[in-house]
């Protein structure tokens, strides 16, 4: 298992390094993140933000904020900054909201049989968003468990604001707030387990030592 984890870690690092090293690809990712943040916040969540209390604003534009966090995290890594709490928040946010959106549209398509071009485009973009978060995971191995759990706690607060206070994204039949909230809670729990049980420093150190011992 440790050898498999080391292989995944190495592969993700190489992919991220390739993106950061090729200017055209890096700036394309940054542009997509910026457009996702700005358009998503203004067009998709703008009317909702206007009618929400100010204290809920940091939690309402879920996917646009994840793209914004990812953009900053990639900039920091390219500038040789060490991963920090924001890198952790970017990783878990991009993964959570990317997968949540895929579940949302997939469920709607299965129920209605309608595949609008804009919906297909949103799914493609959110697959990329989730992938962007996955590529940040190797950099978290030196982040403390407490810092990782702080990022998970932020996601938990978002669930409370969204589904406890009714500030969740606009939903379409047959997705109900209960179902959408269940997805959010399950994804947050799985990410918490990933942070606690899988992607921890000692496992990667053990995997590296095992690999070196075989060479």
N, C-alpha and C positions, 0 to 999 in steps of 0.2 A: 504493500500500500504506500509506504513512504517513497519507494522508487517511482511509482506512478505519479505521486504528488510532485516529486522533483521534476519529472518530465513535463507535467502541465505547467509548473512554475517557469521552467526554462523556455518553453514554447511561448507563453504569454509575454515574458520579458523580451524575447526576440521580436515578436509582433509589435509590441509597444515601441521598442527601439527603432524599428523600421519606420513606423509612422512619424516618430519625432525627428528622424534623420533625413527624411525626404520632404523638403519644404513645400512642394505642391500638395502632397497628401496632408501634411500637418495643417497648413492654412485652409485647406478645404474642410477639414474636420472643425477647425475653429469657426469658419464661416457658417457651417451648418449648425453648430451649437449656438452661435450668436443669433441666427435667424430663428432657431427653435425657441430660444429664450424670449426674444423680443416679440415675435409674432404670436407665440403661444400665450405670453402674458397679456398682451394688449387685445388680441382678437378673441382668443378662446376663453381667457379668464377675466378679461377687462370688465365686462358688465357685472360679473360676480364680485370682483374686488370693490367696485363702486358701492355696493350694497352691504359689504361686510365690515365689521369693526376692524380698526387698525391693528389690533393685537393678533388677528387671524391672518393677516397678509403674508407673513413669512411661511405659512403652511399651505396656502390655497393653491398657488400655481405649481403643482407637484412636478410634472414633467419639465416645464420650462426651467424651474429652479435646478432640477437635476442636471440639465444641459449646461446651465450656468456654472454649477459646481464643477462639472467635468471640464469645462473650458479653463477655469482657473487652475485646476489640478494639473492638466496637461501643460499649461504655461509654466507652472512651477517646476515640474519635472524637467522640462526642456531647458529651464534656466538653472538646472542642477541644484534646485532646492530639495531638501529632504521632505519626504511625505509627512503630513501632519494630520490633525483632526479633520481638516477640510478634505484632504485626500480620501480619508475613510468615509466621510459623509458622501463625497462624490461617488465613490465606488458602490456603496450600498443603495444610494438613491437612484443612480442610473440603472442598476440591476432591477431594483424593485419596481420602479415606475415603467421601465421598459417592458418587463414581463406582464405587469398589471394591464397595460394598454393592449398588449397582444391578446391576453385573455378576454378583455372587454370586447374588442372587435371580433375575435373568433367566435365568442358566444353569440353576439348579435348576428353574425353571418349564418351560423348554424340554425338560428331560430327563424330568420327572415329569408335566407337564400339570396339576399341582395348584396352585391359587392360594388360599392361605388368607388370610382377611381381615387377620390380623396381619402377614403378609408384605407384602401390598399397602400397608398402613399404613406399614411400615418403609421401603418404597421411596419413598413420597411424602415422608416425613420426610427421607430422605437426598438426594432431589432438591433439596429446600429447603436442606439443609446444603451441598451443592455450590454452589448459587446464592449462598448467603451468602458463601462463600469468593470466588467470582468478583467480587462487588461490592466486595471489599476490594482488588482488584488495582490500581485507579487510584491509591490512596494509597501504593503501593510505589515510585512513580517516583523518589522522592527517597531511597530506601533504597539503600545501597551494595551492589554486587555481592557483596562478602564477607559482608555480613549476610544477604543472600538465600541464599547458598550454605550458611551456617550452619544456616538453617532446613531446607534440603534435606538436609544432613548428619544432622540429627535424624531426618528421615524414613528415611534410610538405616540409621541405628542401630536404628530400630524394626523394619525388615525383618530385620536380623540377630537381634534378640531374638525376633521372632515365628517366623521360619522356620529360623534357625540353632540356636536353643536350644529350639525347640518350644513357644513361648508364643503361638502364633497363635490367632485366634478359633476357636470351634467351627465345624466345617465340616460340610456335608451332601453326600451323594452327588448328582451325580458330581464335586463339586469336591474335588480332592486338595490337599495342602499345596504340591506342586510348581506346580500351576495357580494357586492363590491367591497364592503367592509371585511367580510370573511377572507376574501382574496388578500386584502391589504394586511390583515393580521397574520395570515398564514405565511405570506412572503417575508414579513418582518421577522417572524419566529425562525424561519429557515435561515435567513441571513444572520440572525443572532447565533444560531448553532454553528454556522459556517465560521463566524468570527471566533467563537469559543473553542470549537472542537476540531476544526480541520486546518484552517490557515493560521497556525500558531508557530512562533519561531522555533520551538524545540523540535517540532516535527520536520521542518525543513533542514535543521541542523543534523538531525538524525539521518535524514535521507541523504544529505551530502556526505556525511561520514561513511554511510553504507556504500555509496557509489564510489568514494575514494578507496575504500577498502578492497573493492573488487578490481580496481584498475592497477 
